[in-house]
Amino acid sequence: MIHIRPVSDLRNKFPEIENLVKEGGPVYLTKNGHGSMVVLSIEQYGKLTEYVETQLDEADMVAESTSQRLGHNEIFQKVRRKLDEL
C-alpha cells in the first residue's frame, strides 16, 4: 500500500510515520498537494544505495588499473543506449 501524507504529519504525527516506515514501506510526503520528499528506513535506503556504491567501488578499482579515461559525452551515450534497451 502506498502511504501519502502531508509533510506536517512528520512533525505532528511522527510516531505514525515511523511505524509505517518500520513496516517496510516508504512514506511519501506532500506540501501544498505536491510531492515534497520520501521517508525511508535506514535499511531501505541502504538497499537502494548498495548497488550504486558497489558500482562506484568497482569503477575506482578499474580506474586504478588502467589509464583509459572516457569523456562525459561517451558516458552519456552509453547510458542512453542502455536506457533505450529497457
C-alpha positions in Angstrom: 0.0 0.0 0.0 1.3 3.5 -0.9 1.4 5.9 2.1 1.0 9.6 1.2 0.9 12.0 4.0 1.2 15.8 4.3 4.6 16.9 5.4 3.1 18.4 8.6 2.5 14.8 9.7 6.2 14.4 10.0 6.2 16.9 12.9 2.7 16.3 14.3 2.4 12.5 13.9 6.0 11.3 13.9 5.2 8.0 15.7 2.7 7.1 13.0 5.1 7.9 10.2 7.9 6.0 12.0 5.7 2.9 12.3 4.7 3.0 8.6 8.4 3.2 7.7 9.3 0.4 10.1 6.7 -1.8 8.4 8.9 -1.7 5.4 7.4 0.8 3.0 8.3 4.4 2.1 6.1 7.3 3.1 5.6 10.0 0.5 5.2 13.4 2.0 3.4 16.3 0.2 3.5 20.0 0.7 0.6 22.0 -0.7 -0.7 19.0 -2.5 2.6 18.3 -4.4 5.3 15.7 -3.7 8.0 17.0 -1.4 10.0 14.1 -0.1 10.1 10.4 0.7 10.9 9.0 4.2 12.7 5.6 4.2 14.2 3.4 6.9 17.9 3.2 7.1 17.7 -0.4 5.9 15.6 0.6 2.8 17.9 3.4 2.0 20.9 1.1 2.3 19.3 -1.4 -0.1 18.7 1.4 -2.6 22.2 2.7 -2.5 24.2 -0.5 -2.1 24.2 -1.2 -5.8 25.4 2.3 -6.7 28.2 2.1 -4.0 29.3 -1.3 -5.4 29.5 0.1 -8.9 31.4 3.1 -7.8 33.9 0.9 -5.9 34.4 -1.2 -9.0 34.9 1.9 -11.1 37.5 3.1 -8.7 39.4 -0.2 -9.0 39.2 -0.2 -12.8 40.4 3.5 -12.8 43.4 2.5 -10.7 44.4 -0.4 -13.1 44.1 1.5 -16.4 45.0 4.9 -17.8 41.9 4.9 -20.2 39.5 7.7 -19.4 36.1 8.4 -21.0 34.7 11.8 -21.5 31.3 12.8 -20.3 29.8 12.6 -23.9 30.9 9.0 -24.2 29.5 8.1 -20.8 26.1 9.7 -21.6 25.9 8.0 -25.0 26.5 4.6 -23.3 23.9 5.4 -20.6 21.3 6.5 -23.3 21.9 3.3 -25.3 21.4 1.2 -22.1 18.2 3.1 -21.3 16.9 2.6 -24.8 17.4 -1.1 -24.5 15.0 -1.2 -21.5 
